[in-house]
Amino acid sequence: MHNLHGNKKLTIAIGRDVPCGRASEGEDRREREEAYLAVRKRAEFYARLWGAPLVTLTDQRPVRSDELIVEFSQEGVALLADDMRSQGDFERILDRLRPGRWEHEMLVKATRFRKKEKTLDFRRQREDTAGSPCALKKALGMAEADAREAQSRRLSVLDATAGMGEDALILAAAGFEVELAEQDPIIHLLLEDTITRAREGEETYLRQLVSRMHLVEGNSIPWMRAAHPGCWDLIYLDPMFPERRKSALVKKKFQLLHYLECPAADEQELLQAAIGARPRKIVIKRPLKGPDLAGQKPSYRIPGKAIRYDVIVLA
Ligand SMILES: C[S@@+](CC[C@H](N)C(=O)[O-])C[C@H]1O[C@@H](n2cnc3c(N)ncnc32)[C@H](O)[C@@H]1O
């Protein structure tokens, strides 16, 4: 992995809150030492894996201005730089996603399957799918197939550009079984840690939501290309767009991620791979006035204040 991000050098750190146990006594001391060793082991593993230096943060050894730090502590994994700390936190958006509320999310509206939708025909670009779920749905007629599906299984979505997984959490709240792919190893680690903390946390509803989220590390393009046609009902794409770097859309909490994310260079391949995987719909997040992804006009758009969702309905 390349270890320069902007002007910052990737550094792995053991956080300040990790006590090494010396200050306490007896049982308490043993527990603290074990916790310290577990965090240290993890930090050492990633320092070796990514060929990055390992430091322990203290008042005498704070974060330096030329460092992008991946910090391991008892609170999980966080990204530190420029006096900021960024860590995934699903609980922060959970209230929006309670039953009766998630229905109002724009993303949920964009993913809704309607009875009659204007479709785009990409059939000539694909292989014969006779016998596949898509062909079966066509044979049955979509509405009847939907009803059968709803009874027999959850609808599935691939979030092919997972990032910090918040959109995926919204999709899980809407009832989807969500597969997530994240190609950047550091963002993947932060997201994996966020999911693990949610899974082990006190909040029952959140535990239920993350049990529907399945994360893999790597580029989703080869994965979509290799998938059985119709493998996912829906594919969701939210590649970073260049304007987002400067835009007010970049909330402070996510500013640090911009040292890691690169604007998508492979828009065309990403969209073609998604079309080739033959979901019923592809939903794409774009800036309100931004160009269509890979120049492809969607079936329809759902505009918001600052962003819009473009929806491609496949025939
Ligand atoms: C704008 S962020 C997505 C934010 C996400 N929707 C959320 O709710 O947090 C884009 C992410 O997609 C990832 N990405 C871009 N292209 C990818 C690909 N082909 N496969 C996997 N991840 C990809 C980037 O590394 C980045 O983390």
The ligand as a Tripos MOL2 file, in Angstrom:
@<TRIPOS>MOLECULE
LIG
   27    29     1     0     0
SMALL
NO_CHARGES

@<TRIPOS>ATOM
      1 C1        -18.3500    8.7100   -1.4720 C.3       1 LIG1
      2 S1        -17.8000    7.2770   -0.6620 S.3       1 LIG1
      3 C2        -19.2610    6.3960   -0.3270 C.3       1 LIG1
      4 C3        -19.9750    6.8780    0.8860 C.3       1 LIG1
      5 C4        -21.0530    5.9160    1.3410 C.3       1 LIG1
      6 N1        -22.1820    5.9180    0.4570 N.3       1 LIG1
      7 C5        -21.4790    6.1750    2.7830 C.2       1 LIG1
      8 O1        -22.6930    6.2210    3.0520 O.co2     1 LIG1
      9 O2        -20.5960    6.3240    3.6450 O.co2     1 LIG1
     10 C6        -17.1100    6.3480   -1.9840 C.3       1 LIG1
     11 C7        -16.3890    5.0970   -1.4740 C.3       1 LIG1
     12 O3        -16.3920    4.1420   -2.5300 O.3       1 LIG1
     13 C8        -15.1640    3.4610   -2.5290 C.3       1 LIG1
     14 N2        -15.0430    2.9150   -3.9110 N.ar      1 LIG1
     15 C9        -14.9660    3.6040   -5.0720 C.ar      1 LIG1
     16 N3        -14.9090    2.7620   -6.1310 N.ar      1 LIG1
     17 C10       -14.9700    1.5000   -5.6020 C.ar      1 LIG1
     18 C11       -14.9610    0.2030   -6.1750 C.ar      1 LIG1
     19 N4        -14.8680    0.0150   -7.5040 N.pl3     1 LIG1
     20 N5        -15.0430   -0.8660   -5.3460 N.ar      1 LIG1
     21 C12       -15.1330   -0.7030   -4.0000 C.ar      1 LIG1
     22 N6        -15.1320    0.5110   -3.4050 N.ar      1 LIG1
     23 C13       -15.0600    1.5940   -4.1850 C.ar      1 LIG1
     24 C14       -14.1550    4.5430   -2.1760 C.3       1 LIG1
     25 O4        -12.9540    3.9750   -1.6530 O.3       1 LIG1
     26 C15       -14.9210    5.3410   -1.1350 C.3       1 LIG1
     27 O5        -14.6850    4.8520    0.1590 O.3       1 LIG1
@<TRIPOS>BOND
     1     1     2 1
     2     2     3 1
     3     2    10 1
     4     3     4 1
     5     4     5 1
     6     5     6 1
     7     5     7 1
     8     7     8 2
     9     7     9 1
    10    10    11 1
    11    11    12 1
    12    11    26 1
    13    12    13 1
    14    13    14 1
    15    13    24 1
    16    14    15 ar
    17    14    23 ar
    18    15    16 ar
    19    16    17 ar
    20    17    18 ar
    21    17    23 ar
    22    18    19 1
    23    18    20 ar
    24    20    21 ar
    25    21    22 ar
    26    22    23 ar
    27    24    25 1
    28    24    26 1
    29    26    27 1
@<TRIPOS>SUBSTRUCTURE
     1 LIG1         1 GROUP 0 **** ****
